[in-house]
Amino acid sequence: MKRIVIDTNVVVSFLTDRDLRQQELAARLFQDADAALALVAGSRKDSYLATFDRNFEKSLRRLGIRTYKPGD
């Protein structure tokens, strides 16, 4: 399994419309990055993982990873 570390530039491309092709490619990376997010959040006792994805949130809670829903 490949481990991909995402550069800030990829995040910016994902969040903005500066290059629609890069935005789509970045979106694909983020769709496959749930496991990495859980690993990082689970590695620190003081961490919460912010998500709007209810199914992902349920999975995280089953693993003992605390979640935060932005707006709560």
PDB file of N, CA, C and O in Angstrom:
ATOM      1  N   MET A   1       0.836  -1.183   0.000  1.00  0.00           N
ATOM      2  CA  MET A   1       0.000   0.000   0.000  1.00  0.00           C
ATOM      3  C   MET A   1       0.880   1.246   0.000  1.00  0.00           C
ATOM      4  O   MET A   1       1.819   1.351   0.789  1.00  0.00           O
ATOM      5  N   LYS A   2       0.577   2.166  -0.870  1.00  0.00           N
ATOM      6  CA  LYS A   2       1.323   3.417  -0.934  1.00  0.00           C
ATOM      7  C   LYS A   2       0.934   4.323   0.217  1.00  0.00           C
ATOM      8  O   LYS A   2      -0.225   4.362   0.630  1.00  0.00           O
ATOM      9  N   ARG A   3       1.904   5.042   0.726  1.00  0.00           N
ATOM     10  CA  ARG A   3       1.640   6.090   1.717  1.00  0.00           C
ATOM     11  C   ARG A   3       1.905   7.414   1.034  1.00  0.00           C
ATOM     12  O   ARG A   3       3.016   7.676   0.573  1.00  0.00           O
ATOM     13  N   ILE A   4       0.903   8.230   0.972  1.00  0.00           N
ATOM     14  CA  ILE A   4       1.024   9.513   0.299  1.00  0.00           C
ATOM     15  C   ILE A   4       0.844  10.622   1.318  1.00  0.00           C
ATOM     16  O   ILE A   4      -0.183  10.708   1.992  1.00  0.00           O
ATOM     17  N   VAL A   5       1.856  11.467   1.421  1.00  0.00           N
ATOM     18  CA  VAL A   5       1.783  12.639   2.273  1.00  0.00           C
ATOM     19  C   VAL A   5       1.360  13.806   1.385  1.00  0.00           C
ATOM     20  O   VAL A   5       1.971  14.048   0.344  1.00  0.00           O
ATOM     21  N   ILE A   6       0.334  14.515   1.786  1.00  0.00           N
ATOM     22  CA  ILE A   6      -0.243  15.567   0.952  1.00  0.00           C
ATOM     23  C   ILE A   6       0.365  16.916   1.309  1.00  0.00           C
ATOM     24  O   ILE A   6       0.311  17.360   2.456  1.00  0.00           O
ATOM     25  N   ASP A   7       0.940  17.550   0.306  1.00  0.00           N
ATOM     26  CA  ASP A   7       1.547  18.861   0.430  1.00  0.00           C
ATOM     27  C   ASP A   7       0.457  19.934   0.547  1.00  0.00           C
ATOM     28  O   ASP A   7      -0.659  19.757   0.057  1.00  0.00           O
ATOM     29  N   THR A   8       0.795  21.027   1.192  1.00  0.00           N
ATOM     30  CA  THR A   8      -0.152  22.132   1.346  1.00  0.00           C
ATOM     31  C   THR A   8      -0.651  22.639  -0.004  1.00  0.00           C
ATOM     32  O   THR A   8      -1.802  23.061  -0.122  1.00  0.00           O
ATOM     33  N   ASN A   9       0.190  22.600  -1.001  1.00  0.00           N
ATOM     34  CA  ASN A   9      -0.191  23.044  -2.334  1.00  0.00           C
ATOM     35  C   ASN A   9      -1.366  22.224  -2.881  1.00  0.00           C
ATOM     36  O   ASN A   9      -2.236  22.761  -3.566  1.00  0.00           O
ATOM     37  N   VAL A  10      -1.386  20.929  -2.577  1.00  0.00           N
ATOM     38  CA  VAL A  10      -2.495  20.066  -2.996  1.00  0.00           C
ATOM     39  C   VAL A  10      -3.769  20.471  -2.261  1.00  0.00           C
ATOM     40  O   VAL A  10      -4.850  20.490  -2.848  1.00  0.00           O
ATOM     41  N   VAL A  11      -3.640  20.793  -0.981  1.00  0.00           N
ATOM     42  CA  VAL A  11      -4.797  21.241  -0.198  1.00  0.00           C
ATOM     43  C   VAL A  11      -5.371  22.530  -0.784  1.00  0.00           C
ATOM     44  O   VAL A  11      -6.588  22.669  -0.914  1.00  0.00           O
ATOM     45  N   VAL A  12      -4.502  23.462  -1.132  1.00  0.00           N
ATOM     46  CA  VAL A  12      -4.951  24.728  -1.719  1.00  0.00           C
ATOM     47  C   VAL A  12      -5.664  24.467  -3.041  1.00  0.00           C
ATOM     48  O   VAL A  12      -6.705  25.066  -3.315  1.00  0.00           O
ATOM     49  N   SER A  13      -5.119  23.588  -3.850  1.00  0.00           N
ATOM     50  CA  SER A  13      -5.769  23.255  -5.126  1.00  0.00           C
ATOM     51  C   SER A  13      -7.137  22.631  -4.896  1.00  0.00           C
ATOM     52  O   SER A  13      -8.076  22.879  -5.654  1.00  0.00           O
ATOM     53  N   PHE A  14      -7.247  21.824  -3.852  1.00  0.00           N
ATOM     54  CA  PHE A  14      -8.529  21.192  -3.537  1.00  0.00           C
ATOM     55  C   PHE A  14      -9.562  22.222  -3.091  1.00  0.00           C
ATOM     56  O   PHE A  14     -10.735  22.125  -3.454  1.00  0.00           O
ATOM     57  N   LEU A  15      -9.136  23.197  -2.312  1.00  0.00           N
ATOM     58  CA  LEU A  15     -10.062  24.159  -1.715  1.00  0.00           C
ATOM     59  C   LEU A  15     -10.417  25.340  -2.617  1.00  0.00           C
ATOM     60  O   LEU A  15     -11.383  26.056  -2.353  1.00  0.00           O
ATOM     61  N   THR A  16      -9.648  25.542  -3.665  1.00  0.00           N
ATOM     62  CA  THR A  16      -9.897  26.690  -4.539  1.00  0.00           C
ATOM     63  C   THR A  16     -10.200  26.225  -5.956  1.00  0.00           C
ATOM     64  O   THR A  16     -10.058  25.045  -6.277  1.00  0.00           O
ATOM     65  N   ASP A  17     -10.609  27.142  -6.781  1.00  0.00           N
ATOM     66  CA  ASP A  17     -10.895  26.831  -8.181  1.00  0.00           C
ATOM     67  C   ASP A  17      -9.782  27.317  -9.100  1.00  0.00           C
ATOM     68  O   ASP A  17     -10.025  27.576 -10.279  1.00  0.00           O
ATOM     69  N   ARG A  18      -8.584  27.442  -8.586  1.00  0.00           N
ATOM     70  CA  ARG A  18      -7.499  28.007  -9.393  1.00  0.00           C
ATOM     71  C   ARG A  18      -7.108  27.103 -10.559  1.00  0.00           C
ATOM     72  O   ARG A  18      -6.665  27.597 -11.596  1.00  0.00           O
ATOM     73  N   ASP A  19      -7.265  25.778 -10.407  1.00  0.00           N
ATOM     74  CA  ASP A  19      -6.968  24.826 -11.477  1.00  0.00           C
ATOM     75  C   ASP A  19      -7.919  23.645 -11.289  1.00  0.00           C
ATOM     76  O   ASP A  19      -7.721  22.813 -10.403  1.00  0.00           O
ATOM     77  N   LEU A  20      -8.944  23.581 -12.123  1.00  0.00           N
ATOM     78  CA  LEU A  20      -9.989  22.572 -11.940  1.00  0.00           C
ATOM     79  C   LEU A  20      -9.468  21.141 -12.096  1.00  0.00           C
ATOM     80  O   LEU A  20      -9.960  20.227 -11.435  1.00  0.00           O
ATOM     81  N   ARG A  21      -8.480  20.945 -12.963  1.00  0.00           N
ATOM     82  CA  ARG A  21      -7.898  19.604 -13.115  1.00  0.00           C
ATOM     83  C   ARG A  21      -7.187  19.199 -11.825  1.00  0.00           C
ATOM     84  O   ARG A  21      -7.369  18.081 -11.342  1.00  0.00           O
ATOM     85  N   GLN A  22      -6.381  20.098 -11.267  1.00  0.00           N
ATOM     86  CA  GLN A  22      -5.701  19.801 -10.007  1.00  0.00           C
ATOM     87  C   GLN A  22      -6.702  19.588  -8.880  1.00  0.00           C
ATOM     88  O   GLN A  22      -6.494  18.743  -8.010  1.00  0.00           O
ATOM     89  N   GLN A  23      -7.786  20.354  -8.896  1.00  0.00           N
ATOM     90  CA  GLN A  23      -8.808  20.209  -7.863  1.00  0.00           C
ATOM     91  C   GLN A  23      -9.411  18.799  -7.899  1.00  0.00           C
ATOM     92  O   GLN A  23      -9.610  18.183  -6.853  1.00  0.00           O
ATOM     93  N   GLU A  24      -9.697  18.297  -9.087  1.00  0.00           N
ATOM     94  CA  GLU A  24     -10.254  16.951  -9.232  1.00  0.00           C
ATOM     95  C   GLU A  24      -9.247  15.889  -8.784  1.00  0.00           C
ATOM     96  O   GLU A  24      -9.617  14.940  -8.092  1.00  0.00           O
ATOM     97  N   LEU A  25      -7.999  16.040  -9.167  1.00  0.00           N
ATOM     98  CA  LEU A  25      -6.975  15.082  -8.752  1.00  0.00           C
ATOM     99  C   LEU A  25      -6.790  15.092  -7.238  1.00  0.00           C
ATOM    100  O   LEU A  25      -6.639  14.038  -6.621  1.00  0.00           O
ATOM    101  N   ALA A  26      -6.802  16.272  -6.645  1.00  0.00           N
ATOM    102  CA  ALA A  26      -6.683  16.384  -5.190  1.00  0.00           C
ATOM    103  C   ALA A  26      -7.875  15.733  -4.501  1.00  0.00           C
ATOM    104  O   ALA A  26      -7.718  15.067  -3.478  1.00  0.00           O
ATOM    105  N   ALA A  27      -9.060  15.925  -5.057  1.00  0.00           N
ATOM    106  CA  ALA A  27     -10.269  15.322  -4.482  1.00  0.00           C
ATOM    107  C   ALA A  27     -10.145  13.809  -4.438  1.00  0.00           C
ATOM    108  O   ALA A  27     -10.561  13.177  -3.466  1.00  0.00           O
ATOM    109  N   ARG A  28      -9.580  13.229  -5.475  1.00  0.00           N
ATOM    110  CA  ARG A  28      -9.384  11.768  -5.492  1.00  0.00           C
ATOM    111  C   ARG A  28      -8.450  11.321  -4.374  1.00  0.00           C
ATOM    112  O   ARG A  28      -8.676  10.288  -3.744  1.00  0.00           O
ATOM    113  N   LEU A  29      -7.403  12.102  -4.132  1.00  0.00           N
ATOM    114  CA  LEU A  29      -6.497  11.775  -3.031  1.00  0.00           C
ATOM    115  C   LEU A  29      -7.216  11.812  -1.687  1.00  0.00           C
ATOM    116  O   LEU A  29      -7.044  10.919  -0.858  1.00  0.00           O
ATOM    117  N   PHE A  30      -8.010  12.835  -1.481  1.00  0.00           N
ATOM    118  CA  PHE A  30      -8.713  12.968  -0.212  1.00  0.00           C
ATOM    119  C   PHE A  30      -9.759  11.869  -0.023  1.00  0.00           C
ATOM    120  O   PHE A  30     -10.008  11.440   1.103  1.00  0.00           O
ATOM    121  N   GLN A  31     -10.358  11.422  -1.094  1.00  0.00           N
ATOM    122  CA  GLN A  31     -11.343  10.346  -0.987  1.00  0.00           C
ATOM    123  C   GLN A  31     -10.697   9.052  -0.518  1.00  0.00           C
ATOM    124  O   GLN A  31     -11.357   8.225   0.110  1.00  0.00           O
ATOM    125  N   ASP A  32      -9.416   8.868  -0.814  1.00  0.00           N
ATOM    126  CA  ASP A  32      -8.689   7.670  -0.420  1.00  0.00           C
ATOM    127  C   ASP A  32      -7.879   7.858   0.857  1.00  0.00           C
ATOM    128  O   ASP A  32      -7.119   6.963   1.224  1.00  0.00           O
ATOM    129  N   ALA A  33      -8.015   8.997   1.552  1.00  0.00           N
ATOM    130  CA  ALA A  33      -7.107   9.334   2.667  1.00  0.00           C
ATOM    131  C   ALA A  33      -7.712   9.113   4.041  1.00  0.00           C
ATOM    132  O   ALA A  33      -7.089   9.496   5.031  1.00  0.00           O
ATOM    133  N   ASP A  34      -8.901   8.513   4.157  1.00  0.00           N
ATOM    134  CA  ASP A  34      -9.534   8.330   5.460  1.00  0.00           C
ATOM    135  C   ASP A  34      -8.669   7.559   6.445  1.00  0.00           C
ATOM    136  O   ASP A  34      -8.587   7.930   7.616  1.00  0.00           O
ATOM    137  N   ALA A  35      -8.025   6.498   5.991  1.00  0.00           N
ATOM    138  CA  ALA A  35      -7.209   5.685   6.894  1.00  0.00           C
ATOM    139  C   ALA A  35      -6.065   6.492   7.483  1.00  0.00           C
ATOM    140  O   ALA A  35      -5.753   6.364   8.667  1.00  0.00           O
ATOM    141  N   ALA A  36      -5.446   7.318   6.664  1.00  0.00           N
ATOM    142  CA  ALA A  36      -4.343   8.142   7.157  1.00  0.00           C
ATOM    143  C   ALA A  36      -4.830   9.141   8.188  1.00  0.00           C
ATOM    144  O   ALA A  36      -4.151   9.381   9.186  1.00  0.00           O
ATOM    145  N   LEU A  37      -5.984   9.721   7.964  1.00  0.00           N
ATOM    146  CA  LEU A  37      -6.547  10.669   8.924  1.00  0.00           C
ATOM    147  C   LEU A  37      -6.819   9.993  10.258  1.00  0.00           C
ATOM    148  O   LEU A  37      -6.515  10.547  11.314  1.00  0.00           O
ATOM    149  N   ALA A  38      -7.388   8.801  10.211  1.00  0.00           N
ATOM    150  CA  ALA A  38      -7.682   8.063  11.440  1.00  0.00           C
ATOM    151  C   ALA A  38      -6.395   7.719  12.178  1.00  0.00           C
ATOM    152  O   ALA A  38      -6.346   7.800  13.405  1.00  0.00           O
ATOM    153  N   LEU A  39      -5.364   7.338  11.452  1.00  0.00           N
ATOM    154  CA  LEU A  39      -4.092   7.004  12.068  1.00  0.00           C
ATOM    155  C   LEU A  39      -3.514   8.200  12.821  1.00  0.00           C
ATOM    156  O   LEU A  39      -3.069   8.067  13.961  1.00  0.00           O
ATOM    157  N   VAL A  40      -3.522   9.353  12.186  1.00  0.00           N
ATOM    158  CA  VAL A  40      -2.974  10.558  12.818  1.00  0.00           C
ATOM    159  C   VAL A  40      -3.799  10.940  14.040  1.00  0.00           C
ATOM    160  O   VAL A  40      -3.240  11.215  15.102  1.00  0.00           O
ATOM    161  N   ALA A  41      -5.113  10.961  13.903  1.00  0.00           N
ATOM    162  CA  ALA A  41      -5.975  11.342  15.029  1.00  0.00           C
ATOM    163  C   ALA A  41      -5.869  10.341  16.169  1.00  0.00           C
ATOM    164  O   ALA A  41      -5.898  10.728  17.337  1.00  0.00           O
ATOM    165  N   GLY A  42      -5.748   9.087  15.850  1.00  0.00           N
ATOM    166  CA  GLY A  42      -5.671   8.058  16.872  1.00  0.00           C
ATOM    167  C   GLY A  42      -4.336   7.996  17.585  1.00  0.00           C
ATOM    168  O   GLY A  42      -4.232   7.413  18.664  1.00  0.00           O
ATOM    169  N   SER A  43      -3.320   8.589  16.994  1.00  0.00           N
ATOM    170  CA  SER A  43      -1.995   8.518  17.582  1.00  0.00           C
ATOM    171  C   SER A  43      -1.784   9.518  18.717  1.00  0.00           C
ATOM    172  O   SER A  43      -0.788   9.436  19.437  1.00  0.00           O
ATOM    173  N   ARG A  44      -2.692  10.439  18.878  1.00  0.00           N
ATOM    174  CA  ARG A  44      -2.568  11.452  19.930  1.00  0.00           C
ATOM    175  C   ARG A  44      -3.833  11.464  20.776  1.00  0.00           C
ATOM    176  O   ARG A  44      -4.942  11.555  20.249  1.00  0.00           O
ATOM    177  N   LYS A  45      -3.665  11.374  22.056  1.00  0.00           N
ATOM    178  CA  LYS A  45      -4.809  11.332  22.963  1.00  0.00           C
ATOM    179  C   LYS A  45      -5.583  12.645  23.013  1.00  0.00           C
ATOM    180  O   LYS A  45      -6.762  12.653  23.367  1.00  0.00           O
ATOM    181  N   ASP A  46      -4.934  13.756  22.663  1.00  0.00           N
ATOM    182  CA  ASP A  46      -5.588  15.064  22.737  1.00  0.00           C
ATOM    183  C   ASP A  46      -6.197  15.491  21.398  1.00  0.00           C
ATOM    184  O   ASP A  46      -6.604  16.643  21.243  1.00  0.00           O
ATOM    185  N   SER A  47      -6.260  14.573  20.435  1.00  0.00           N
ATOM    186  CA  SER A  47      -6.736  14.918  19.097  1.00  0.00           C
ATOM    187  C   SER A  47      -8.207  14.567  18.889  1.00  0.00           C
ATOM    188  O   SER A  47      -8.734  13.607  19.452  1.00  0.00           O
ATOM    189  N   TYR A  48      -8.832  15.373  18.070  1.00  0.00           N
ATOM    190  CA  TYR A  48     -10.169  15.116  17.565  1.00  0.00           C
ATOM    191  C   TYR A  48     -10.079  15.181  16.046  1.00  0.00           C
ATOM    192  O   TYR A  48      -9.316  15.983  15.507  1.00  0.00           O
ATOM    193  N   LEU A  49     -10.835  14.359  15.358  1.00  0.00           N
ATOM    194  CA  LEU A  49     -10.859  14.421  13.908  1.00  0.00           C
ATOM    195  C   LEU A  49     -12.154  15.102  13.487  1.00  0.00           C
ATOM    196  O   LEU A  49     -13.242  14.613  13.791  1.00  0.00           O
ATOM    197  N   ALA A  50     -12.044  16.213  12.798  1.00  0.00           N
ATOM    198  CA  ALA A  50     -13.218  16.961  12.334  1.00  0.00           C
ATOM    199  C   ALA A  50     -13.725  16.341  11.046  1.00  0.00           C
ATOM    200  O   ALA A  50     -12.961  16.156  10.099  1.00  0.00           O
ATOM    201  N   THR A  51     -15.009  16.019  11.008  1.00  0.00           N
ATOM    202  CA  THR A  51     -15.599  15.421   9.814  1.00  0.00           C
ATOM    203  C   THR A  51     -17.098  15.701   9.755  1.00  0.00           C
ATOM    204  O   THR A  51     -17.761  15.850  10.781  1.00  0.00           O
ATOM    205  N   PHE A  52     -17.609  15.767   8.538  1.00  0.00           N
ATOM    206  CA  PHE A  52     -19.049  15.834   8.312  1.00  0.00           C
ATOM    207  C   PHE A  52     -19.583  14.465   7.875  1.00  0.00           C
ATOM    208  O   PHE A  52     -20.795  14.278   7.768  1.00  0.00           O
ATOM    209  N   ASP A  53     -18.693  13.521   7.626  1.00  0.00           N
ATOM    210  CA  ASP A  53     -19.041  12.196   7.112  1.00  0.00           C
ATOM    211  C   ASP A  53     -19.542  11.310   8.258  1.00  0.00           C
ATOM    212  O   ASP A  53     -18.751  10.855   9.083  1.00  0.00           O
ATOM    213  N   ARG A  54     -20.834  11.073   8.305  1.00  0.00           N
ATOM    214  CA  ARG A  54     -21.430  10.334   9.429  1.00  0.00           C
ATOM    215  C   ARG A  54     -20.953   8.890   9.513  1.00  0.00           C
ATOM    216  O   ARG A  54     -20.710   8.379  10.606  1.00  0.00           O
ATOM    217  N   ASN A  55     -20.817   8.230   8.367  1.00  0.00           N
ATOM    218  CA  ASN A  55     -20.347   6.842   8.388  1.00  0.00           C
ATOM    219  C   ASN A  55     -18.909   6.752   8.874  1.00  0.00           C
ATOM    220  O   ASN A  55     -18.563   5.860   9.648  1.00  0.00           O
ATOM    221  N   PHE A  56     -18.075   7.677   8.419  1.00  0.00           N
ATOM    222  CA  PHE A  56     -16.684   7.717   8.867  1.00  0.00           C
ATOM    223  C   PHE A  56     -16.638   7.999  10.362  1.00  0.00           C
ATOM    224  O   PHE A  56     -15.849   7.395  11.089  1.00  0.00           O
ATOM    225  N   GLU A  57     -17.484   8.915  10.819  1.00  0.00           N
ATOM    226  CA  GLU A  57     -17.538   9.256  12.241  1.00  0.00           C
ATOM    227  C   GLU A  57     -17.892   8.026  13.085  1.00  0.00           C
ATOM    228  O   GLU A  57     -17.281   7.803  14.131  1.00  0.00           O
ATOM    229  N   LYS A  58     -18.859   7.235  12.650  1.00  0.00           N
ATOM    230  CA  LYS A  58     -19.237   6.023  13.382  1.00  0.00           C
ATOM    231  C   LYS A  58     -18.077   5.041  13.456  1.00  0.00           C
ATOM    232  O   LYS A  58     -17.831   4.437  14.500  1.00  0.00           O
ATOM    233  N   SER A  59     -17.369   4.886  12.347  1.00  0.00           N
ATOM    234  CA  SER A  59     -16.218   3.988  12.322  1.00  0.00           C
ATOM    235  C   SER A  59     -15.126   4.464  13.269  1.00  0.00           C
ATOM    236  O   SER A  59     -14.514   3.666  13.979  1.00  0.00           O
ATOM    237  N   LEU A  60     -14.888   5.762  13.274  1.00  0.00           N
ATOM    238  CA  LEU A  60     -13.867   6.321  14.158  1.00  0.00           C
ATOM    239  C   LEU A  60     -14.222   6.104  15.619  1.00  0.00           C
ATOM    240  O   LEU A  60     -13.369   5.729  16.424  1.00  0.00           O
ATOM    241  N   ARG A  61     -15.462   6.338  15.955  1.00  0.00           N
ATOM    242  CA  ARG A  61     -15.877   6.166  17.358  1.00  0.00           C
ATOM    243  C   ARG A  61     -15.748   4.721  17.811  1.00  0.00           C
ATOM    244  O   ARG A  61     -15.397   4.455  18.960  1.00  0.00           O
ATOM    245  N   ARG A  62     -16.037   3.772  16.895  1.00  0.00           N
ATOM    246  CA  ARG A  62     -15.860   2.356  17.233  1.00  0.00           C
ATOM    247  C   ARG A  62     -14.392   2.042  17.525  1.00  0.00           C
ATOM    248  O   ARG A  62     -14.082   1.134  18.295  1.00  0.00           O
ATOM    249  N   LEU A  63     -13.505   2.799  16.906  1.00  0.00           N
ATOM    250  CA  LEU A  63     -12.068   2.612  17.128  1.00  0.00           C
ATOM    251  C   LEU A  63     -11.551   3.411  18.323  1.00  0.00           C
ATOM    252  O   LEU A  63     -10.369   3.337  18.661  1.00  0.00           O
ATOM    253  N   GLY A  64     -12.433   4.169  18.957  1.00  0.00           N
ATOM    254  CA  GLY A  64     -12.035   4.969  20.107  1.00  0.00           C
ATOM    255  C   GLY A  64     -11.403   6.297  19.745  1.00  0.00           C
ATOM    256  O   GLY A  64     -10.740   6.918  20.576  1.00  0.00           O
ATOM    257  N   ILE A  65     -11.602   6.739  18.508  1.00  0.00           N
ATOM    258  CA  ILE A  65     -11.055   8.012  18.059  1.00  0.00           C
ATOM    259  C   ILE A  65     -12.140   9.064  18.209  1.00  0.00           C
ATOM    260  O   ILE A  65     -13.249   8.915  17.696  1.00  0.00           O
ATOM    261  N   ARG A  66     -11.800  10.125  18.920  1.00  0.00           N
ATOM    262  CA  ARG A  66     -12.774  11.192  19.164  1.00  0.00           C
ATOM    263  C   ARG A  66     -12.989  12.034  17.922  1.00  0.00           C
ATOM    264  O   ARG A  66     -12.055  12.310  17.170  1.00  0.00           O
ATOM    265  N   THR A  67     -14.215  12.431  17.723  1.00  0.00           N
ATOM    266  CA  THR A  67     -14.562  13.238  16.543  1.00  0.00           C
ATOM    267  C   THR A  67     -15.124  14.582  16.962  1.00  0.00           C
ATOM    268  O   THR A  67     -15.587  14.773  18.086  1.00  0.00           O
ATOM    269  N   TYR A  68     -15.066  15.494  16.026  1.00  0.00           N
ATOM    270  CA  TYR A  68     -15.588  16.841  16.225  1.00  0.00           C
ATOM    271  C   TYR A  68     -16.353  17.203  14.963  1.00  0.00           C
ATOM    272  O   TYR A  68     -15.832  17.100  13.853  1.00  0.00           O
ATOM    273  N   LYS A  69     -17.585  17.624  15.147  1.00  0.00           N
ATOM    274  CA  LYS A  69     -18.386  18.082  14.022  1.00  0.00           C
ATOM    275  C   LYS A  69     -18.338  19.602  14.010  1.00  0.00           C
ATOM    276  O   LYS A  69     -18.871  20.243  14.916  1.00  0.00           O
ATOM    277  N   PRO A  70     -17.709  20.186  13.000  1.00  0.00           N
ATOM    278  CA  PRO A  70     -17.629  21.654  12.936  1.00  0.00           C
ATOM    279  C   PRO A  70     -19.019  22.268  13.083  1.00  0.00           C
ATOM    280  O   PRO A  70     -19.975  21.821  12.450  1.00  0.00           O
ATOM    281  N   GLY A  71     -19.117  23.276  13.910  1.00  0.00           N
ATOM    282  CA  GLY A  71     -20.397  23.921  14.161  1.00  0.00           C
ATOM    283  C   GLY A  71     -21.017  23.534  15.483  1.00  0.00           C
ATOM    284  O   GLY A  71     -21.935  24.199  15.963  1.00  0.00           O
ATOM    285  N   ASP A  72     -20.517  22.449  16.080  1.00  0.00           N
ATOM    286  CA  ASP A  72     -21.047  22.010  17.393  1.00  0.00           C
ATOM    287  C   ASP A  72     -20.370  22.748  18.524  1.00  0.00           C
ATOM    288  O   ASP A  72     -20.684  22.512  19.691  1.00  0.00           O
TER     289      ASP A  72
END
